């Protein structure tokens, strides 16, 4: 049986992360929200960079544990919740914590981890014609045998950390006629000829985290920049190596969602308590007011999501396959965070919807956790297929 009780060390780290989030991250959350792409203008940039560096080191440690070193330590996931309680966008900009870093630690060689592991690495999957259906990817990678280089061509959109990243893990097909099995991932460093940042998005939420598009035009990278083998295994699930990244990152997105939603719920409870409300845990539901019942229900949903996330991370730490549990944690946390933050805005009335408080921002920030890393609907398909034993073609 897995015990999710936090150790003294983990509780200490939790307090330290919350302290950093409260003192360094939360105070500048609104500024980043107002000035989406003006990261260098902020007065507290040195302090926030230090906080981001701390987040990056914690996340780097967690990625190493999940990808290569079996264990049972939950410290990284606990700290991540606290940082996202401070602000989701700022925390997404921390070094070493891009989705691409997770891919490198999940399937990269020791040499690739040494070369790229400490670079802030984004992940480029989505294309104008390929979103949730990764099999529709049109970007290509061809091997130039004369130079032993991969030549990449295509377009990628909605890349998280596109401007700030140092490298990008690009998904591309070696042979589109071979379907999903031919899709591989390649590390492309910023500044590589033929690799151009073409657009930065103006987003609804997580505005402190830049999101952009890339064009690849005869972009040449070294042969050793492919993650995994170039062999196309049509009958042996060759695509699973690429997808292994998500078993690691979906629990991370889940805990991000919980952090944002908890920020909104904590703030809402404080305001309601000032207004005279109490939240007793020892009274029957029939004796509670609608507001009391709503708040306790939101707390319960977040606790369920948290325990699912802890389970997915613990299984990964122990070297167990956690694809089902990773999708379950992501689906539950993303959906719960969206509903919790919306209810918090409603409970607080006009001020909840105004920019005087951060609650409306948390509502906007939370929505992305139900979208990226695979939408909630995609997670439900994965869960259903796994439990029922269906293939992709049988349940779409």
N, C-alpha and C positions, 0 to 999 in steps of 0.2 A: 504493500500500500504506500502511495506517495504522500509524504507529509509536507504540506505547504506552509507550515509555521515558519515565520522568518527568524533567522538566527540573530544574535546580538550584533554581529557584523553587518548583516543586511539591514537591520533596523537603524543602525548608526548611519549607514550609507543613505538610507531613505531620508533621514533627517537632514543630512548634509545636502542632498540633492534638492530637497524642498526649500531649504534655506537659500540656496543659490537661485532657484526659480523665483522665490518670493522677492529677493533683494535685487537681483540683476536682470532677470528676464521679464517678469510681470510689469515692472514700471515702464518699460519701453515698448510694450506690446502694441499700444495704440499708435505710436509713432511709426513703427514698421508697417502697420496696417494702412496708414495714410500715405506713406511714401514708399511704395512697393519696391522700386528698383534703386533707391538712394541709400544703399547700405553704408557707404563710406561717409555719409554726412552726419551720422548720429554722434552725439556728443559722448555717449558712454561706450563708444566702439571698442576701446581697449578692455573695459570690464566685461562687455558682452562677448568679446572674442575669447576671453579667458574662460567664461562660463561655457561657451561652445566647445572650447578645447577639452574641458572636463567631460562634457557630454560625449565628445568624440572618443576619448580614451575609454570611458565606460562601455560605449557601444562596440568599440574595437575589441575590447576584452570579451564581451559577450559573443561577438561573431566568431572569435577564435574558439571559444568554448563550444559553441553550437556546431561549428564546422569540423573541428579537428580534435578537440579534447573532451572526451566524455566526463561528465561530472553532474552535480545536482545543484549548482550555485544559481540562485535567482537574483543576485545583486544587480546585474545589468538591467534586467527587465523591471525591477523595482525602481531603480533610478530613472529609467526612461519615463515611467508614468509620472514621476514628480516633475521632470523637465517639461513634459507636455502639459502638465497642469499649469506651468508658468506661461508657456506660449508655444503653439504647434509650429508656426512658421519659423520662428527663431531657432527652435530646436532642430528642424529639418535642415537648417543651414550649417549644422555642426560638421566639422571635418571627420572623415573616415566612416560616415554613417549612411552613405548613399546606397541605393538598392544595388548598384554595381559592386560595391564592396562585399555585400552579402553573396553575390554570385561568385566572386573571386574566392571567398572563403569556403563556399559550398562545393565547387567543382574544380578550382584552380590547383595547379601543382605547387609544390613548396617554392620553387623558383618564381612562379607567377605571384604568389602571395608576398614574397620578399620584394618583388619589383613594384607591384601595384597596390598591395594591401593598405599602405598608409596614404595613398592618394585618395582624395575625395572623388569617388567614382559614381557617376550617374548610370542609369539604365535606359536604353532606347529600344522600346518594343513597338509601341503604337505607331501606326501609319495612317494617312488619310483614308485608306480603304481597309484597315485592319485594326480593330479595337480589341474587344473581348475574344474574338476568334483569331488566335495567334496563327492558325494554319493559313490565314489569308495574307500573311506577310509577303511583300513583293521585293523587298531589298535583297540583293544578291551578293555573294562572295565567291570569287573565282580565284583559283591558284595560278599565278604566273610562274610556271616551272623554270623559266629562264632566270628569274631573280629570286625564286623561292619566297614570294610575297603574296599576301592576299590582296585582291583588288575589290573594294566594296563600292557598290552603287545603290542609291535609294534615297528615301526621305523618311525622317522620323519626327513625330510631333508629340507634344505634351510630355516632354522630358523633364522630370523633377531635378532641380539643381543644374539646369543646362548652362547657366551663365557662370556660376561659381565653381563648377566641378573642374577637376584637373584631367579627368579621363572619363570615357563613356564605354559601357559594355553594350555593344550593338548586336541585336538579333538579326541574322540574315540567313538566306537559304543557299546551300551549295548546289541544289538542283531542284527547282520548283516542281518538276514532274514527279519527284519522290515524296511530296507532301510534307507533313510535319516532321518526319524522321530526318529530313535534310536540314532542318533549322538548327543553326549553331550560334554560339555567342562569341564575340570578338572584342578585345580591348583596344579601343582607339584613343590615343592621347590627344588632348587639345593641342592645337597648333600643327597637327598633321596636315600636309597639303591635300586638298580635296575634301576636307572636313570643315564645314562652315556652319556657324550659328546664324540662322536666317531670321529668327523672330523670337521676341519675348512676349509672353501672354500677360494681359491685364485681367486678373482673376477675381472671383467672388470671395474666396477664403485663402487661408495660408499665404497671405500676400508677402510675408517676409521671406518666403521661399520662392526663388525664381523658377519659372517653367517656360521652356522654349522648344524650338524646332531646329533640326539639323538637316543639311543636305550633304550627301556623300556622292562625290563625282570622281570616279577613278581614284578613290582614296586607297593608298598603298600602306599596308602595315606588315611588320615582320611575321613570318610563319608561326613563331612561338606565341603570338598574341591570341591564338584561338584557345578558348576554354574547353577542355575536354578533347576528345578524339575527333578527327575529321571523318572518320568512318561513318557511313550512312547505314544504320541498322534498321531496316524497314520492319523486320519481323520480331525484333527484340526490344522494341520500345526505345529507340535511340533518342527520342525527344524527352525522355524522362530525366536525363541528366541536366538538360536545360531547365526543366520545370522544378528540379530539386531546390532551386533558389527560393521558390515561394514557400516551401515547407519551413524555411528559416525566417522569411521576412513577414509572412502573414501574421504570426503571433506578435511581431514587433508593431505592425500597424494596429493590431487589436489593442495593445497596451497604450498606444498613442491615442486611440479613440477614447479609451477609458480615462486617460489623463485629462483630455479636453472636457469630457462630460462631467467629470468630478469637479473640475474648476467651476463650471456653471452651477452644479448642484450645491457645492459648498457655499458659494456666494448667495444663492437663492435661499438656502436655509438660514443663513445669517440675517438676511433682510426680513424673512418671515418671522424669525424669533424676535427681532426688534419690534415687529408689529403685534407680538403677543402669542404667536403660535408655539406649541410644543409638539414634540414628536415621540410619544411613548411607544416603546417596543413590547410592552407587556399587556396591552389591551386588545380585545377582539376587534376585528375589522369593523363590525357593526357599530362600535362606539366611537369610531374615528370620523372626523369631518372629511369632506372630499379632498381638501388640500392636504391634510395629514396622510390620508391613504395614498394620494398621488406621489408624495415625496417618498414615503416608505417603499412604494412599488418601484420607483426609480432607483433607489438605493439597492433593492434586491436584484434588479436587472443588471446593474453594474457589477455587483458582487458575483453573480453567475458568470458574466463575461470574464471577469478577472480570474476566477478559478479555472475556467476553460483555457484561458491563455497560459496560466501557470502550468497546467497539465501538458499543453502542447510543447512548451519550452522544456519542461522536465523530461519528457519523452525524447526530445531531440538531444538533450544533454546526456542521456543514457544510451544514445546510439540506436534508439528505436525509431521505426518508421512512423511519422506523425502527420502524413498528408491529410487524413480525415480530421484529426484534431486541430490542425492548423487552419483548415477551412472553417470548422465549426467556431473556433475562437474569433476569426475574422468576421464571419457572418453575424454572429451574435453581438460582438462589440460595435461593429460599424452601424448596425441597425439601432442598437440601444443608444449609442451616442447621439445619433440624429434625433431620435424621439425625445431623449432626456433634455437636450439643449432647446428643442422647440417648446417643450412643456415649461421649462424654466422661463423662457421669454414670456409665455402666456401667463404664468403665475405672477410675474412681476408687473404685468400690465404695460401701460405706455412707456414707463421708464425702462422696462425690459427691452423694448423695441428701439429705444433711443440710443444715441451714441454716447450718452452721459456715462453709461456703464458698459462693461465689456461683454455682457451676456449675449447681445446680438452678434458680436464678433465670434464668440465661441460657437454659436449656432452655425455661422457661415463656415468656420474652420472645421467643424465636425463632419460636414457632409463629405469631404474628400476621403475620409477613412472608410466610407461605404462604397467608394468608387475605385480608387487606385489599388493596385495589387490584386485585381479581379473584383468586379462588382459583387454586391450581395447576392444578386440573382445567379451569377456564375458559381459562387460558393455553394449555393443551395443545390445546383446541378451536380457539383462535385460530390457533395455529401450524399445526395440521393443515389448517384451512380455507384459510389463506394459501398453503401449499406445494402443496396439491392443487387449489386453485382452486375450492373448493366455496362455495356460499352458506350462510347460516345455516340455511335450511330443509332443506338437503341433509345437514348434519352437525350433530347436536345432542348 
